[in-house]
Amino acid sequence: MRRYSVVIPIYNRPDEIKELLESLTKQTYRNFDVVIVEDGSSIKCEDIVNTFKTQLDVTYYFKENSGQGFSRNYGYERAKGDYYVVFDSDCIIPPNYFEELEKALDEKIPGCIWRPR
């Protein structure tokens, strides 16, 4: 079981997803999976995502275009973690992001959506 699931809806942004995934490989806390949901893009990022499979627990899904909210929900349904974290494709995440998130959760500071089991 993963602690966190990073859900990333994406539409026609392969260059951005590469930078985001590179930033996730540098995390000091590693108990997370990454769910990429390509929302009907004509410029797909699957090949870029596949280059990160040895560095991250990442899965890629392609679906017909339905909008960012529906793509997030699609990702939540496939996520493995106890908590969801949603990033837009143009984010670059600091290396200690999940480490700090762990501290905040230990202090009972809400910041994520909890998925009860």
DSSP file (Angstrom, degrees, kcal/mol; ACC not computed):
  #  RESIDUE AA STRUCTURE BP1 BP2  ACC     N-H-->O    O-->H-N    N-H-->O    O-->H-N    TCO  KAPPA ALPHA  PHI   PSI    X-CA   Y-CA   Z-CA
    1    1 A M              0   0    0      0, 0.0     2,-0.3     0, 0.0    80,-0.1   0.000 360.0 360.0 360.0 136.8    0.0    0.0    0.0
    2    2 A R  E     -a   81   0A   0     78,-0.6    80,-1.0     1,-0.1    30,-0.1  -0.687 360.0-143.4 -93.0 148.6    1.2    3.5   -0.8
    3    3 A R  E    S+     0   0A   0     28,-0.7    80,-1.7    -2,-0.3    79,-0.6   0.912  84.8  22.9 -73.8 -45.1    0.9    6.4    1.5
    4    4 A Y  E     -ab  83  32A   0     27,-1.5    29,-1.9    77,-0.2     2,-0.5  -0.917  60.2-156.7-125.8 149.1    0.2    8.9   -1.2
    5    5 A S  E     -ab  84  33A   0     78,-2.7    80,-2.8    -2,-0.3     2,-0.7  -0.990  13.3-150.9-122.0 121.6   -1.1    8.8   -4.8
    6    6 A V  E     -ab  85  34A   0     27,-3.2    29,-3.6    -2,-0.5     2,-0.5  -0.824  13.1-162.9 -90.1 118.6   -0.2   11.7   -7.0
    7    7 A V  E     -ab  86  35A   0     78,-2.7    80,-1.6    -2,-0.7    29,-0.2  -0.913   8.4-177.1-107.2 125.3   -2.9   12.2   -9.6
    8    8 A I  E     - b   0  36A   0     27,-2.9    29,-2.6    -2,-0.5     2,-0.3  -0.910  10.2-162.6-128.0 103.4   -2.0   14.3  -12.6
    9    9 A P  E     - b   0  37A   0      0, 0.0    80,-0.5     0, 0.0     2,-0.4  -0.661  21.0-174.6 -78.2 141.8   -4.6   15.1  -15.3
   10   10 A I  E     - b   0  38A   0     27,-2.6    29,-2.9    -2,-0.3     2,-0.3  -0.996  21.5-175.4-143.8 145.2   -2.9   16.2  -18.5
   11   11 A Y  S    S-     0   0    0     -2,-0.4    33,-0.1    27,-0.2    27,-0.1  -0.899  75.0 -30.0-142.9 109.8   -3.9   17.6  -21.9
   12   12 A N  S    S+     0   0    0     -2,-0.3    32,-0.1    31,-0.2     3,-0.1   0.854  99.1 116.0  55.6  44.5   -1.3   18.2  -24.6
   13   13 A R     >  +     0   0    0     30,-0.3     4,-2.0     1,-0.1     5,-0.2  -0.345  18.8 148.7-136.7  55.8    1.6   19.0  -22.3
   14   14 A P  H  > S+     0   0    0      0, 0.0     4,-1.4     0, 0.0    -1,-0.1   0.857  76.2  52.7 -63.3 -34.2    4.3   16.4  -22.8
   15   15 A D  H  > S+     0   0    0      1,-0.2     4,-1.5     2,-0.2     5,-0.1   0.901 109.1  49.6 -67.8 -39.0    7.2   18.8  -22.0
   16   16 A E  H  > S+     0   0    0      1,-0.2     4,-2.3     2,-0.2    -1,-0.2   0.911 107.1  54.0 -65.5 -41.8    5.6   19.9  -18.7
   17   17 A I  H  X S+     0   0    0     -4,-2.0     4,-2.8     1,-0.2     5,-0.2   0.856 103.9  57.0 -64.1 -32.7    5.0   16.3  -17.5
   18   18 A K  H  X S+     0   0    0     -4,-1.4     4,-2.3     2,-0.2    -1,-0.2   0.939 108.5  45.6 -62.4 -46.0    8.7   15.5  -18.1
   19   19 A E  H  X S+     0   0    0     -4,-1.5     4,-2.0     2,-0.2    -2,-0.2   0.903 113.8  49.8 -64.4 -40.9    9.8   18.3  -15.7
   20   20 A L  H  X S+     0   0    0     -4,-2.3     4,-1.8    69,-0.4    73,-0.3   0.943 111.9  46.9 -63.5 -47.4    7.2   17.3  -13.1
   21   21 A L  H  X S+     0   0    0     -4,-2.8     4,-1.6     1,-0.2    -2,-0.2   0.883 109.2  55.1 -64.2 -37.6    8.2   13.7  -13.2
   22   22 A E  H  X S+     0   0    0     -4,-2.3     4,-0.5    -5,-0.2     3,-0.3   0.916 107.4  50.2 -59.2 -41.9   11.9   14.6  -12.9
   23   23 A S  H >< S+     0   0    0     -4,-2.0     3,-0.8     1,-0.2    -1,-0.2   0.857 107.4  54.3 -66.0 -33.4   11.1   16.7   -9.8
   24   24 A L  H >< S+     0   0    0     -4,-1.8     3,-1.3     1,-0.2    -1,-0.2   0.797  98.8  62.1 -70.9 -27.2    9.2   13.7   -8.3
   25   25 A T  H 3< S+     0   0    0     -4,-1.6    -1,-0.2    -3,-0.3    -2,-0.2   0.702  99.9  57.3 -68.4 -16.8   12.3   11.4   -8.8
   26   26 A K  T << S+     0   0    0     -3,-0.8    -1,-0.2    -4,-0.5    -2,-0.2   0.284  76.7 130.9 -97.4   9.4   14.2   13.7   -6.4
   27   27 A Q    <   -     0   0    0     -3,-1.3    69,-0.2     1,-0.1    -3,-0.0  -0.384  51.9-149.7 -67.5 138.9   11.8   13.3   -3.5
   28   28 A T  S    S+     0   0    0     67,-2.5     2,-0.5     1,-0.1    -1,-0.1   0.725  91.1  55.6 -78.7 -22.8   13.4   12.6   -0.1
   29   29 A Y        -     0   0    0     66,-0.4    69,-0.2     1,-0.1    -1,-0.1  -0.960  67.7-179.1-110.4 125.5   10.2   10.6    0.9
   30   30 A R        +     0   0    0     -2,-0.5     2,-2.1     1,-0.1    -1,-0.1   0.337  42.4 112.2-114.7   6.8    9.4    7.9   -1.6
   31   31 A N        +     0   0    0    -29,-0.1   -27,-1.5   -28,-0.0   -28,-0.7  -0.424  60.2  94.9 -85.0  68.7    6.2    6.2   -0.4
   32   32 A F  E     -b    4   0A   0     -2,-2.1    25,-0.5   -29,-0.2     2,-0.3  -0.990  56.9-146.9-150.1 154.7    3.9    7.4   -3.3
   33   33 A D  E     -b    5   0A   0    -29,-1.9   -27,-3.2    -2,-0.3     2,-0.4  -0.822  17.6-134.6-116.1 164.1    2.7    6.3   -6.7
   34   34 A V  E     -bc   6  58A   0     23,-3.0    25,-2.6    -2,-0.3     2,-0.6  -0.979  12.1-166.0-124.6 128.5    1.9    8.5   -9.6
   35   35 A V  E     -bc   7  59A   0    -29,-3.6   -27,-2.9    -2,-0.4     2,-0.5  -0.952   6.1-164.9-117.0 112.2   -1.2    8.3  -11.8
   36   36 A I  E     -bc   8  60A   0     23,-2.9    25,-2.2    -2,-0.6     2,-0.6  -0.852   1.9-168.6 -97.3 126.2   -1.1   10.1  -15.1
   37   37 A V  E     -bc   9  61A   0    -29,-2.6   -27,-2.6    -2,-0.5     2,-0.6  -0.923   7.6-156.8-119.1 106.0   -4.5   10.6  -16.8
   38   38 A E  E     -bc  10  62A   0     23,-3.4    25,-2.5    -2,-0.6     2,-1.3  -0.728   9.7-149.6 -84.0 119.1   -4.2   11.8  -20.3
   39   39 A D  E     - c   0  63A   0    -29,-2.9    28,-0.2    -2,-0.6    25,-0.2  -0.503  62.4 -59.6 -96.4  65.7   -7.5   13.6  -21.2
   40   40 A G  S    S+     0   0    0     23,-1.4    25,-0.2    -2,-1.3    -1,-0.2   0.763  79.0 177.6  72.9  25.9   -7.9   13.0  -24.9
   41   41 A S        -     0   0    0    -31,-0.3     3,-0.2    22,-0.1    -1,-0.2  -0.243  32.4-154.5 -63.1 147.4   -4.7   14.8  -25.9
   42   42 A S  S    S+     0   0    0      1,-0.2     2,-0.7     2,-0.0    -1,-0.1   0.634  96.0  54.1 -90.3 -19.3   -3.6   14.9  -29.5
   43   43 A I  S    S-     0   0    0      2,-0.0   -30,-0.3     0, 0.0    -1,-0.2  -0.875  90.7-157.3-112.7  94.2    0.0   15.3  -28.3
   44   44 A K        -     0   0    0     -2,-0.7     4,-0.1    -3,-0.2     3,-0.1  -0.315  21.3-160.1 -79.6 155.3    0.4   12.3  -26.0
   45   45 A C     >  +     0   0    0      1,-0.1     4,-2.6     2,-0.1     3,-0.3   0.259  59.3 110.6-113.5   8.9    2.9   11.9  -23.2
   46   46 A E  H  > S+     0   0    0      1,-0.2     4,-2.5     2,-0.2     5,-0.2   0.877  77.5  51.9 -56.7 -42.7    2.9    8.2  -22.8
   47   47 A D  H  > S+     0   0    0      1,-0.2     4,-1.0     2,-0.2    -1,-0.2   0.895 111.6  47.4 -62.5 -39.4    6.5    7.7  -24.2
   48   48 A I  H >4 S+     0   0    0     -3,-0.3     3,-0.7     2,-0.2     4,-0.4   0.931 111.4  50.4 -66.6 -45.5    7.8   10.3  -21.8
   49   49 A V  H >< S+     0   0    0     -4,-2.6     3,-1.9     1,-0.2     4,-0.3   0.908 105.1  58.1 -58.5 -42.5    6.0    8.7  -18.8
   50   50 A N  H >< S+     0   0    0     -4,-2.5     3,-1.2     1,-0.3    -1,-0.2   0.783  94.8  64.6 -62.0 -26.9    7.4    5.3  -19.8
   51   51 A T  T << S+     0   0    0     -4,-1.0    -1,-0.3    -3,-0.7     3,-0.3   0.664 102.0  51.3 -69.3 -13.8   10.9    6.6  -19.4
   52   52 A F  T X> S+     0   0    0     -3,-1.9     4,-2.3    -4,-0.4     3,-1.3   0.395  77.8  99.7-101.2   0.9   10.3    7.1  -15.7
   53   53 A K  T <4 S+     0   0    0     -3,-1.2     5,-0.2     1,-0.3    -1,-0.2   0.760  83.0  50.4 -63.6 -25.3    8.9    3.6  -14.9
   54   54 A T  T 34 S+     0   0    0     -3,-0.3    -1,-0.3    -4,-0.2    -2,-0.1   0.645 118.2  39.1 -84.6 -13.8   12.2    2.5  -13.5
   55   55 A Q  T <4 S+     0   0    0     -3,-1.3     2,-0.3     1,-0.2    -2,-0.2   0.668 121.2  30.9-106.3 -22.7   12.5    5.6  -11.2
   56   56 A L  S  < S-     0   0    0     -4,-2.3     2,-1.5     2,-0.1    -1,-0.2  -0.942  76.5-115.1-136.0 154.4    8.8    6.0  -10.1
   57   57 A D        +     0   0    0    -25,-0.5   -23,-3.0    -2,-0.3     2,-0.4  -0.730  62.4 160.6 -84.4  86.8    5.8    3.8   -9.4
   58   58 A V  E     -c   34   0A   0     -2,-1.5     2,-0.4   -25,-0.2   -23,-0.2  -0.920  27.4-170.8-122.2 137.4    3.9    5.5  -12.3
   59   59 A T  E     -c   35   0A   0    -25,-2.6   -23,-2.9    -2,-0.4     2,-0.4  -0.946  10.7-150.8-123.4 149.3    0.9    4.4  -14.3
   60   60 A Y  E     -c   36   0A   0     -2,-0.4     2,-0.4   -25,-0.2   -23,-0.2  -0.960  12.4-178.1-123.3 134.5   -0.4    6.0  -17.4
   61   61 A Y  E     -c   37   0A   0    -25,-2.2   -23,-3.4    -2,-0.4     2,-0.5  -0.995  10.0-159.7-131.4 138.7   -4.0    6.1  -18.6
   62   62 A F  E     +c   38   0A   0     -2,-0.4     2,-0.3   -25,-0.2   -23,-0.2  -0.969  21.4 163.8-115.2 133.0   -5.5    7.6  -21.8
   63   63 A K  E     -c   39   0A   0    -25,-2.5   -23,-1.4    -2,-0.5   -22,-0.1  -0.937  43.9 -80.6-140.6 164.8   -9.2    8.4  -22.0
   64   64 A E        -     0   0    0     -2,-0.3     2,-0.2   -25,-0.2   -24,-0.1  -0.316  63.4 -85.5 -63.6 150.6  -11.5   10.5  -24.2
   65   65 A N        +     0   0    0    -25,-0.2    -1,-0.1     1,-0.2   -25,-0.1  -0.377  65.1 144.0 -62.7 125.5  -11.5   14.2  -23.4
   66   66 A S        -     0   0    0      1,-0.2     4,-0.3    -2,-0.2    -1,-0.2   0.350  61.6 -89.9-140.6  -2.9  -14.0   15.0  -20.6
   67   67 A G     >  -     0   0    0    -28,-0.2     4,-1.9     1,-0.1    -1,-0.2  -0.200  43.1 -74.2 105.8 160.6  -12.3   17.8  -18.7
   68   68 A Q  H  > S+     0   0    0      1,-0.2     4,-2.3     2,-0.2     5,-0.2   0.869 123.6  53.0 -62.9 -41.9   -9.9   18.1  -15.8
   69   69 A G  H  > S+     0   0    0      1,-0.2     4,-2.2     2,-0.2    -1,-0.2   0.925 111.2  45.4 -62.8 -45.7  -12.4   17.3  -13.0
   70   70 A F  H  > S+     0   0    0     -4,-0.3     4,-2.2     1,-0.2    -1,-0.2   0.856 111.7  53.8 -66.3 -33.7  -13.5   14.0  -14.6
   71   71 A S  H  X S+     0   0    0     -4,-1.9     4,-2.0     2,-0.2    -2,-0.2   0.886 107.1  50.9 -68.2 -37.8   -9.9   13.1  -15.3
   72   72 A R  H  X S+     0   0    0     -4,-2.3     4,-2.7     2,-0.2    -2,-0.2   0.948 110.4  49.0 -60.6 -48.3   -9.0   13.6  -11.6
   73   73 A N  H  X S+     0   0    0     -4,-2.2     4,-2.0     1,-0.2    -2,-0.2   0.894 108.6  53.5 -59.8 -40.3  -11.9   11.4  -10.6
   74   74 A Y  H  X S+     0   0    0     -4,-2.2     4,-0.6     1,-0.2    -1,-0.2   0.904 110.7  47.5 -58.9 -42.9  -10.7    8.8  -13.1
   75   75 A G  H >X S+     0   0    0     -4,-2.0     3,-1.0     1,-0.2     4,-0.8   0.895 107.3  55.2 -66.2 -41.6   -7.3    8.9  -11.5
   76   76 A Y  H >< S+     0   0    0     -4,-2.7     3,-0.8     1,-0.3    -1,-0.2   0.896 103.3  56.6 -58.0 -40.4   -8.7    8.7   -7.9
   77   77 A E  H 3< S+     0   0    0     -4,-2.0    -1,-0.3     1,-0.2    -2,-0.2   0.746 114.2  39.1 -64.3 -22.4  -10.5    5.4   -8.9
   78   78 A R  H << S+     0   0    0     -3,-1.0    -1,-0.2    -4,-0.6    -2,-0.2   0.434  90.8 115.2-107.0  -2.6   -7.1    3.9   -9.9
   79   79 A A    <<  -     0   0    0     -3,-0.8   -74,-0.1    -4,-0.8     5,-0.1  -0.323  48.6-160.1 -72.4 152.2   -4.9    5.3   -7.2
   80   80 A K        +     0   0    0    -76,-0.1   -78,-0.6     3,-0.1    -1,-0.1   0.578  57.3  95.8-104.8 -15.9   -3.2    3.0   -4.6
   81   81 A G  E    S-a    2   0A   0    -80,-0.1   -78,-0.3     2,-0.1   -77,-0.2  -0.189  73.5-127.8 -84.2 168.2   -2.5    5.5   -1.8
   82   82 A D  E    S+     0   0A   0    -80,-1.0    33,-2.8   -79,-0.6     2,-0.4   0.756  98.4  38.6 -78.0 -28.3   -4.3    6.4    1.4
   83   83 A Y  E    S-aD   4 114A   0    -80,-1.7   -78,-2.7    31,-0.2     2,-0.4  -0.951  76.4-138.2-125.5 143.9   -4.1   10.1    0.5
   84   84 A Y  E     -aD   5 113A   0     29,-1.9    29,-0.9    -2,-0.4     2,-0.4  -0.835  14.8-173.6 -99.3 139.4   -4.5   11.9   -2.9
   85   85 A V  E     -a    6   0A   0    -80,-2.8   -78,-2.7    -2,-0.4     2,-0.5  -0.995  10.9-156.2-128.7 125.4   -2.3   14.7   -4.0
   86   86 A V  E     +a    7   0A   0     -2,-0.4     2,-0.4   -80,-0.2   -78,-0.2  -0.892  12.6 180.0-108.3 128.2   -3.2   16.5   -7.2
   87   87 A F        -     0   0    0    -80,-1.6     2,-0.2    -2,-0.5    -2,-0.0  -0.964  25.3-128.6-121.2 142.6   -0.6   18.3   -9.3
   88   88 A D    >   -     0   0    0     -2,-0.4     3,-1.7   -80,-0.1   -78,-0.1  -0.523  34.5-108.7 -77.1 158.2   -1.1   20.2  -12.5
   89   89 A S  T 3  S+     0   0    0    -80,-0.5   -69,-0.4     1,-0.3   -70,-0.1   0.704 115.1  60.6 -66.1 -19.3    1.3   19.2  -15.3
   90   90 A D  T 3  S+     0   0    0    -71,-0.1    -1,-0.3   -70,-0.1     2,-0.2   0.325  82.1 110.7 -92.3  10.0    3.2   22.5  -15.0
   91   91 A C    <   -     0   0    0     -3,-1.7     2,-0.4     2,-0.0   -68,-0.2  -0.550  50.3-161.2 -82.0 147.6    4.2   22.0  -11.4
   92   92 A I        -     0   0    0     -2,-0.2   -72,-0.1   -69,-0.1   -71,-0.1  -0.993  19.7-143.7-125.3 122.7    7.8   21.4  -10.2
   93   93 A I        -     0   0    0     -2,-0.4   -67,-0.1   -73,-0.3    -6,-0.0  -0.720  13.2-118.6 -97.9 130.2    7.8   19.9   -6.8
   94   94 A P    >   -     0   0    0      0, 0.0     3,-2.0     0, 0.0     4,-0.3  -0.318  30.5-113.6 -61.2 147.6   10.5   20.7   -4.2
   95   95 A P  T 3  S+     0   0    0      0, 0.0   -67,-2.5     0, 0.0   -66,-0.4   0.728 114.3  47.3 -58.2 -25.0   12.5   17.6   -3.1
   96   96 A N  T 3> S+     0   0    0    -69,-0.2     4,-2.6     1,-0.2     5,-0.3   0.204  76.9 113.4-102.1  16.0   11.2   17.7    0.5
   97   97 A Y  H <> S+     0   0    0     -3,-2.0     4,-2.1     1,-0.2    -1,-0.2   0.932  82.2  38.4 -54.3 -54.6    7.5   18.1   -0.4
   98   98 A F  H  > S+     0   0    0     -4,-0.3     4,-2.3     1,-0.2    -1,-0.2   0.822 113.2  57.0 -71.6 -30.0    6.3   14.7    0.8
   99   99 A E  H  > S+     0   0    0      2,-0.2     4,-1.7    -4,-0.2    -1,-0.2   0.927 110.8  43.9 -62.0 -44.8    8.6   14.8    3.8
  100  100 A E  H  X S+     0   0    0     -4,-2.6     4,-2.4     2,-0.2    -2,-0.2   0.863 110.8  54.9 -68.5 -36.3    7.0   18.1    4.9
  101  101 A L  H  X S+     0   0    0     -4,-2.1     4,-2.5    -5,-0.3    -2,-0.2   0.905 105.8  52.6 -63.3 -41.1    3.5   16.7    4.1
  102  102 A E  H  X S+     0   0    0     -4,-2.3     4,-2.3     2,-0.2    -2,-0.2   0.920 109.1  49.6 -59.0 -44.8    4.3   13.8    6.5
  103  103 A K  H  X S+     0   0    0     -4,-1.7     4,-1.5     1,-0.2    -2,-0.2   0.922 110.5  50.2 -61.1 -43.8    5.2   16.3    9.2
  104  104 A A  H  <>S+     0   0    0     -4,-2.4     5,-3.1     1,-0.2    -2,-0.2   0.898 110.9  48.6 -63.4 -40.5    2.0   18.3    8.7
  105  105 A L  H ><5S+     0   0    0     -4,-2.5     3,-1.4     3,-0.2    -1,-0.2   0.874 107.7  55.0 -67.9 -36.0   -0.1   15.1    8.9
  106  106 A D  H 3<5S+     0   0    0     -4,-2.3    -1,-0.2     1,-0.3    -2,-0.2   0.833 109.1  48.4 -62.3 -31.6    1.7   14.1   12.0
  107  107 A E  T 3<5S-     0   0    0     -4,-1.5    -1,-0.3    -5,-0.2    -2,-0.2   0.340 120.1-114.2 -89.6   5.9    0.7   17.5   13.5
  108  108 A K  T < 5 +     0   0    0     -3,-1.4    -3,-0.2     1,-0.2    -2,-0.1   0.801  64.2 150.0  66.2  32.1   -2.9   16.9   12.3
  109  109 A I      < -     0   0    0     -5,-3.1    -1,-0.2    -6,-0.1    -2,-0.1  -0.862  43.4-134.0 -94.1 112.0   -2.8   19.7    9.8
  110  110 A P        +     0   0    0      0, 0.0     3,-0.1     0, 0.0    -5,-0.0  -0.350  47.9 140.5 -68.7 146.4   -5.2   18.8    6.9
  111  111 A G        +     0   0    0      1,-0.2     2,-0.3    -2,-0.0    -6,-0.0   0.324  57.7  47.6-161.2  -0.1   -3.9   19.2    3.4
  112  112 A C  S    S-     0   0    0    -27,-0.1     2,-0.6   -29,-0.0    -1,-0.2  -0.850  81.8 -98.1-140.1 172.8   -5.1   16.2    1.4
  113  113 A I  E     -D   84   0A   0    -29,-0.9   -29,-1.9    -2,-0.3     2,-0.4  -0.877  38.2-142.3 -95.8 126.7   -8.2   14.2    0.7
  114  114 A W  E     -D   83   0A   0     -2,-0.6   -31,-0.2   -31,-0.2   -32,-0.1  -0.737   5.3-154.1 -91.8 136.2   -8.2   11.0    2.8
  115  115 A R        -     0   0    0    -33,-2.8     2,-0.0    -2,-0.4    -2,-0.0  -0.909  16.8-142.4-109.5 104.9   -9.5    7.8    1.2
  116  116 A P              0   0    0      0, 0.0   -33,-0.0     0, 0.0     0, 0.0  -0.349 360.0 360.0 -67.0 146.8  -10.8    5.5    3.9
  117  117 A R              0   0    0     -2,-0.0   -35,-0.0     0, 0.0    -2,-0.0   0.370 360.0 360.0-101.5 360.0  -10.2    1.8    3.5
